[in-house]
């Protein structure tokens, strides 16, 4: 078995392994470190003698590494004896079981005592099974930076005495929003990269979808979990049509909708139906907007009035300047550029999105439709200066040049 085989097993089983070790050692950092050491050993030993039960091998090896560390801690001799004699860990890996250990692991890695960057890094590392190198590539930071975030995160969890447990129902619902926001950040970075030379990072987006599916299986009665999953599936359905073969972005209005992934659309609509049973929250409303796009045969035939209504509802339950900006785009399609421009100008007057390239981008498009070409060109050039993604920047500059 080669490196790819080890990585595949780890990606599938990492959450269960780390969760099981954390529950039995009571030490999140030790569990994650021991699991990583087991993976490193597997990269060498599996080439010589592939195990019959790879997941069980990783679990047993990680347990031995954890016991070795505990044995060296004189004050924990009793704990070592308990662990060494405990047969439960030998039965811990059941590929058909998803239990509360994985859910507890999600709540630990997304705990509010951690910085947002640490939550993302830890979630991708311990729940998603990504290596530091993969996380660094996904977010265009250095490997040492990722490793430092993970190390600080584990130390923070230990110092704060964060328990390895699924929070009680009342607290769980409050903290579930934090877990969902981490998955949303991961997906958003994959669906529209904030920087770099690619618009999409599908591997990152699909990892977020995988984690969202796991969370939906663990929390089947939480509407917003299904709402987030629906949003991710419906957005990812458009990936095949969002870029040209050379990576150039293709706007929604110009996409070949025959390329959209119908299976992802069906999965997204099914998740949205589950989310709708008890009323839609912020993620569910965004999913409903994506579903409206998915059901339209063309941009012109899209029910833009419904999208405007959904953005208005979203603005009431989760107000933000980005929601208002997106509402302006929908208003422009439904009612024309004049009322949309008023919304954008109000955002500028209140300075609610300083430094964002999105505001001058939308304003430039609206001014173009109004025939105010010099102003539009200046806005698009400003947007290009603010945009960190090279692909988006080139599109903005091209539009500005076309208005010369």
C-alpha positions as CSV (number, residue, x, y, z in Angstrom):
1,X,0.0,0.0,0.0
2,X,1.4,3.4,-1.0
3,X,1.0,6.9,0.3
4,X,-2.3,7.5,-1.5
5,X,-3.8,4.4,0.2
6,X,-2.7,5.7,3.6
7,X,-4.1,9.1,2.9
8,X,-7.4,7.6,1.7
9,X,-7.8,5.6,4.9
10,X,-6.9,8.5,7.1
11,X,-9.3,10.9,5.3
12,X,-12.1,8.5,5.9
13,X,-11.3,7.3,9.5
14,X,-9.4,10.2,11.0
15,X,-12.4,11.8,12.9
16,X,-13.3,8.4,14.5
17,X,-9.8,7.7,15.5
18,X,-9.1,11.1,17.0
19,X,-12.5,11.2,18.7
20,X,-12.0,7.7,20.2
21,X,-8.6,8.5,21.5
22,X,-9.7,11.9,22.9
23,X,-12.6,10.3,24.8
24,X,-10.3,7.6,26.4
25,X,-7.3,9.8,27.1
26,X,-9.1,13.0,28.0
27,X,-6.5,14.9,26.1
28,X,-7.4,16.3,22.7
29,X,-3.8,17.4,21.9
30,X,-2.4,14.0,22.8
31,X,-5.0,12.2,20.8
32,X,-4.3,14.2,17.6
33,X,-0.5,14.0,18.0
34,X,-0.7,10.2,18.6
35,X,-2.9,9.8,15.5
36,X,-0.5,11.8,13.3
37,X,2.4,9.6,14.5
38,X,0.4,6.5,13.6
39,X,-0.1,7.9,10.1
40,X,3.7,8.6,9.8
41,X,4.5,5.0,10.8
42,X,1.9,3.7,8.4
43,X,3.6,5.5,5.5
44,X,6.6,3.3,6.1
45,X,5.3,0.0,7.4
46,X,2.3,-0.5,5.1
47,X,4.7,-0.7,2.1
48,X,6.2,-3.8,3.6
49,X,3.2,-5.4,5.1
50,X,-0.3,-4.0,4.3
51,X,-2.7,-4.6,7.3
52,X,-5.9,-6.5,6.8
53,X,-7.7,-3.8,8.8
54,X,-6.1,-0.5,8.0
55,X,-8.4,1.6,10.3
56,X,-7.9,-0.8,13.2
57,X,-4.1,-0.8,12.6
58,X,-4.1,3.0,12.8
59,X,-6.2,3.0,16.0
60,X,-4.0,0.4,17.7
61,X,-0.8,2.2,16.8
62,X,-2.1,5.6,17.8
63,X,-3.3,4.1,21.1
64,X,0.2,2.6,21.8
65,X,1.7,6.0,21.1
66,X,-0.7,7.7,23.5
67,X,0.1,5.1,26.2
68,X,3.8,5.6,25.7
69,X,3.3,9.3,26.4
70,X,1.1,8.7,29.4
71,X,3.5,6.2,30.8
72,X,6.2,8.9,30.8
73,X,3.9,11.1,32.9
74,X,4.6,9.8,36.4
75,X,1.5,11.5,37.8
76,X,-0.7,9.6,35.4
77,X,0.3,6.0,36.1
78,X,-3.1,5.0,37.2
79,X,-4.6,6.4,34.0
80,X,-2.0,4.5,32.0
81,X,-2.9,1.2,33.7
82,X,-6.6,1.9,33.0
83,X,-6.0,2.6,29.3
84,X,-3.6,-0.3,28.8
85,X,-6.1,-2.7,30.1
86,X,-9.2,-1.2,28.4
87,X,-10.3,-3.5,25.6
88,X,-12.9,-1.0,24.3
89,X,-10.5,0.8,22.1
90,X,-9.8,-2.4,20.1
91,X,-13.5,-2.3,19.0
92,X,-13.6,1.4,18.4
93,X,-13.4,1.6,14.6
94,X,-16.7,0.6,13.0
95,X,-16.9,1.9,9.5
96,X,-20.7,1.7,9.5
97,X,-21.2,3.7,12.7
98,X,-21.3,7.5,13.1
99,X,-21.6,8.2,16.8
100,X,-21.6,11.2,19.2
101,X,-17.8,11.0,19.4
102,X,-17.4,12.6,16.0
103,X,-20.0,15.3,16.9
104,X,-18.1,16.0,20.1
105,X,-14.9,16.3,18.1
106,X,-16.6,18.9,15.8
107,X,-17.7,21.0,18.9
108,X,-14.2,20.8,20.3
109,X,-12.5,21.9,17.1
110,X,-15.0,24.7,16.6
111,X,-15.0,25.8,20.3
112,X,-15.5,29.6,20.7
113,X,-12.3,29.9,22.8
114,X,-10.4,29.4,19.6
115,X,-9.6,32.1,17.0
116,X,-11.5,31.7,13.7
117,X,-8.3,30.7,11.9
118,X,-7.6,28.0,14.5
119,X,-11.2,26.7,14.3
120,X,-10.9,26.2,10.5
121,X,-7.4,24.7,10.7
122,X,-8.4,22.2,13.5
123,X,-11.6,21.2,11.9
124,X,-9.9,20.4,8.6
125,X,-7.1,18.6,10.4
126,X,-8.9,16.5,13.0
127,X,-12.4,16.2,11.5
128,X,-11.5,16.4,7.8
129,X,-8.2,14.5,8.0
130,X,-6.3,17.1,5.8
131,X,-2.6,17.5,6.3
132,X,-1.0,20.8,7.2
133,X,0.3,21.0,3.6
134,X,-3.3,20.6,2.2
135,X,-4.7,23.2,4.5
136,X,-1.8,25.6,3.6
137,X,-2.5,25.1,-0.1
138,X,-6.3,25.6,0.4
139,X,-5.9,28.9,2.2
140,X,-2.7,30.1,0.6
141,X,-0.7,30.4,3.8
142,X,2.6,28.7,4.7
143,X,2.8,25.3,6.3
144,X,4.5,26.7,9.4
145,X,1.5,29.1,9.8
146,X,-1.0,26.3,9.7
147,X,1.1,24.2,12.1
148,X,1.3,27.1,14.5
149,X,-2.5,27.7,14.4
150,X,-3.0,24.0,15.1
151,X,-0.5,24.0,17.9
152,X,-1.9,27.1,19.5
153,X,-5.4,25.8,19.1
154,X,-4.6,22.6,21.0
155,X,-2.8,24.5,23.7
156,X,-5.8,26.8,24.1
157,X,-8.2,23.9,24.3
158,X,-6.0,22.3,27.0
159,X,-5.6,25.6,29.0
160,X,-9.3,26.3,28.9
161,X,-10.2,22.8,30.0
162,X,-12.6,22.3,27.1
163,X,-14.4,18.9,27.9
164,X,-14.6,16.3,25.2
165,X,-18.4,15.9,25.1
166,X,-21.4,16.8,23.1
167,X,-22.8,19.9,24.8
168,X,-26.2,19.6,26.5
169,X,-29.2,20.4,24.2
170,X,-29.5,24.1,25.2
171,X,-25.8,24.9,24.9
172,X,-25.5,22.7,21.8
173,X,-28.0,24.7,19.9
174,X,-26.1,27.9,20.8
175,X,-22.8,26.5,19.8
176,X,-24.1,24.8,16.7
177,X,-24.0,28.1,14.9
178,X,-20.2,28.3,15.4
179,X,-19.8,24.8,13.9
180,X,-21.9,25.8,10.9
181,X,-20.0,29.1,10.4
182,X,-16.7,27.2,10.3
183,X,-18.0,24.8,7.6
184,X,-19.5,27.8,5.7
185,X,-16.1,29.6,5.8
186,X,-14.4,26.5,4.4
187,X,-17.0,26.1,1.7
188,X,-16.9,29.7,0.7
189,X,-13.2,29.7,0.3
190,X,-13.5,26.7,-2.0
191,X,-16.3,28.2,-4.0
192,X,-14.8,31.6,-4.5
193,X,-11.1,31.8,-3.4
194,X,-10.3,35.1,-1.8
195,X,-6.8,35.2,-3.4
196,X,-4.5,33.3,-5.7
197,X,-4.7,32.3,-9.3
198,X,-7.8,30.1,-9.3
199,X,-11.4,31.1,-8.8
200,X,-12.5,27.7,-7.5
201,X,-10.8,25.3,-5.0
202,X,-13.2,22.4,-5.5
203,X,-11.3,20.1,-3.1
204,X,-11.8,22.5,-0.3
205,X,-15.5,23.0,-1.1
206,X,-16.2,19.3,-1.4
207,X,-14.5,18.7,1.9
208,X,-16.9,21.2,3.5
209,X,-19.8,19.3,1.9
210,X,-18.5,16.0,3.3
211,X,-18.3,17.5,6.7
212,X,-21.8,19.0,6.4
213,X,-23.2,15.6,5.4
214,X,-21.6,14.1,8.5
215,X,-23.1,16.8,10.7
216,X,-26.5,16.3,9.1
217,X,-26.3,12.6,9.8
218,X,-25.4,13.4,13.4
219,X,-27.9,16.2,13.9
220,X,-30.9,15.1,11.7
221,X,-33.4,17.3,13.5
222,X,-31.5,20.6,13.1
223,X,-33.0,22.5,10.2
224,X,-30.0,24.8,9.7
225,X,-27.7,21.9,9.3
226,X,-29.7,20.8,6.3
227,X,-30.0,24.4,5.2
228,X,-26.2,24.7,5.0
229,X,-25.9,21.3,3.3
230,X,-28.5,22.4,0.7
231,X,-26.7,25.7,0.1
232,X,-23.4,24.0,-0.4
233,X,-24.8,21.3,-2.7
234,X,-26.8,23.8,-4.9
235,X,-23.8,26.2,-5.1
236,X,-21.4,23.4,-6.0
237,X,-23.8,22.2,-8.7
238,X,-22.7,25.2,-10.8
239,X,-19.0,24.5,-10.5
240,X,-18.6,22.8,-13.9
241,X,-20.0,25.9,-15.7
242,X,-18.3,28.6,-13.6
243,X,-15.0,28.6,-15.3
244,X,-13.7,28.2,-18.9
245,X,-11.2,25.4,-19.7
246,X,-8.4,28.0,-19.1
247,X,-9.8,28.9,-15.7
248,X,-11.4,32.2,-16.7
249,X,-14.5,32.9,-14.6
250,X,-17.9,32.7,-16.3
251,X,-20.7,34.9,-14.9
252,X,-24.0,33.3,-13.9
253,X,-25.8,35.0,-16.8
254,X,-23.3,33.5,-19.3
255,X,-23.1,29.9,-17.9
256,X,-24.0,26.9,-19.9
257,X,-26.6,25.5,-17.6
258,X,-26.5,22.1,-19.3
259,X,-23.2,21.7,-17.5
260,X,-24.7,22.1,-14.0
261,X,-24.6,18.9,-11.9
262,X,-28.1,17.6,-11.7
263,X,-27.3,15.1,-9.0
264,X,-26.0,17.8,-6.8
265,X,-29.1,19.9,-7.5
266,X,-31.3,16.9,-6.5
267,X,-29.4,16.4,-3.3
268,X,-29.6,20.1,-2.5
269,X,-33.3,20.3,-3.1
270,X,-33.8,17.2,-0.9
271,X,-31.8,18.9,1.9
272,X,-33.7,22.1,1.5
273,X,-37.0,20.2,1.8
274,X,-35.8,18.8,5.2
275,X,-34.7,22.3,6.3
276,X,-38.1,23.8,5.4
277,X,-40.1,21.6,7.7
278,X,-39.7,24.0,10.6
279,X,-39.0,27.2,8.8
280,X,-35.9,28.5,7.1
281,X,-33.0,30.1,8.9
282,X,-30.2,32.1,7.3
283,X,-28.5,29.1,5.6
284,X,-31.9,27.8,4.5
285,X,-32.9,31.1,3.0
286,X,-29.6,31.3,1.1
287,X,-30.2,27.7,-0.1
288,X,-33.7,28.8,-1.3
289,X,-32.1,31.5,-3.4
290,X,-29.7,29.0,-4.9
291,X,-32.6,26.7,-5.6
292,X,-34.4,29.4,-7.4
293,X,-31.4,29.8,-9.7
294,X,-31.1,26.1,-10.1
295,X,-34.7,25.7,-11.3
296,X,-34.5,28.5,-13.9
297,X,-33.7,27.6,-17.5
298,X,-31.9,30.9,-18.0
299,X,-30.9,34.1,-16.3
300,X,-33.7,36.0,-18.0
301,X,-36.3,33.4,-16.9
302,X,-35.2,33.4,-13.3
303,X,-37.8,34.5,-10.8
304,X,-35.9,37.5,-9.7
305,X,-38.9,38.9,-7.7
306,X,-38.8,35.8,-5.5
307,X,-35.0,36.2,-5.0
308,X,-35.5,39.8,-4.0
309,X,-38.1,38.7,-1.5
310,X,-35.8,36.0,-0.1
311,X,-32.9,38.5,0.3
312,X,-35.3,40.8,2.1
313,X,-36.2,38.0,4.5
314,X,-32.5,37.1,4.9
315,X,-31.8,40.7,5.7
316,X,-34.3,40.6,8.5
317,X,-33.0,37.4,10.2
318,X,-29.3,37.8,9.5
319,X,-28.6,41.5,8.4
320,X,-25.3,42.1,6.8
321,X,-23.9,44.5,4.2
322,X,-23.1,41.5,1.9
323,X,-26.8,40.5,2.0
324,X,-27.7,44.1,1.0
325,X,-25.3,44.1,-1.8
326,X,-26.6,40.8,-3.1
327,X,-30.1,42.2,-2.8
328,X,-29.1,45.1,-4.9
329,X,-28.0,42.7,-7.7
330,X,-31.3,41.0,-7.5
331,X,-33.2,44.3,-7.5
332,X,-31.3,45.3,-10.6
333,X,-32.4,42.2,-12.4
334,X,-36.0,42.5,-11.2
335,X,-36.6,46.3,-11.4
336,X,-33.6,47.8,-13.2
337,X,-30.3,49.5,-12.2
338,X,-31.7,52.7,-10.7
339,X,-33.2,51.4,-7.5
340,X,-30.3,49.0,-7.2
341,X,-27.8,51.8,-7.4
342,X,-29.6,53.6,-4.6
343,X,-29.0,50.5,-2.3
344,X,-25.3,50.4,-3.2
345,X,-24.8,54.1,-2.7
346,X,-26.4,53.8,0.7
347,X,-23.9,51.0,1.6
348,X,-21.0,53.3,0.5
349,X,-22.4,56.2,2.5
350,X,-22.5,54.1,5.6
351,X,-19.1,52.7,4.9
352,X,-20.3,49.2,5.7
353,X,-18.0,47.3,3.4
354,X,-14.7,49.2,3.5
355,X,-11.9,47.7,1.4
356,X,-14.1,45.2,-0.4
357,X,-13.8,44.9,-4.1
358,X,-17.4,43.7,-4.3
359,X,-19.0,47.2,-3.9
360,X,-17.2,48.9,-6.8
361,X,-17.7,45.7,-8.8
362,X,-21.5,45.9,-8.5
363,X,-21.5,49.7,-8.8
364,X,-19.5,49.5,-12.0
365,X,-21.9,47.0,-13.5
366,X,-24.9,49.2,-12.6
367,X,-23.3,52.3,-14.0
368,X,-22.5,50.4,-17.2
369,X,-26.2,49.5,-17.6
370,X,-27.1,53.2,-17.0
371,X,-24.6,54.3,-19.8
372,X,-22.4,56.2,-17.3
373,X,-19.3,54.6,-18.8
374,X,-16.4,56.8,-17.4
375,X,-17.7,56.4,-13.9
376,X,-18.3,52.7,-14.5
377,X,-14.7,52.2,-15.8
378,X,-13.3,54.0,-12.7
379,X,-15.3,51.7,-10.4
380,X,-14.2,48.6,-12.2
381,X,-10.6,49.7,-12.1
382,X,-10.9,50.4,-8.4
383,X,-12.4,46.9,-7.9
384,X,-9.5,45.3,-9.7
385,X,-7.0,47.1,-7.4
386,X,-8.9,45.8,-4.3
387,X,-9.3,42.2,-5.6
388,X,-6.8,39.7,-4.4
389,X,-7.9,36.9,-6.7
390,X,-6.0,37.0,-10.0
391,X,-8.7,35.5,-12.1
392,X,-11.4,37.9,-10.8
393,X,-9.0,40.8,-11.2
394,X,-8.3,40.0,-14.9
395,X,-12.0,39.9,-15.6
396,X,-12.6,43.3,-13.9
397,X,-9.7,44.8,-15.9
398,X,-11.1,43.4,-19.1
399,X,-14.5,44.9,-18.5
400,X,-12.9,48.3,-17.6
401,X,-10.8,48.2,-20.8
402,X,-13.9,47.4,-22.9
403,X,-15.4,50.7,-21.7
404,X,-12.5,52.9,-22.8
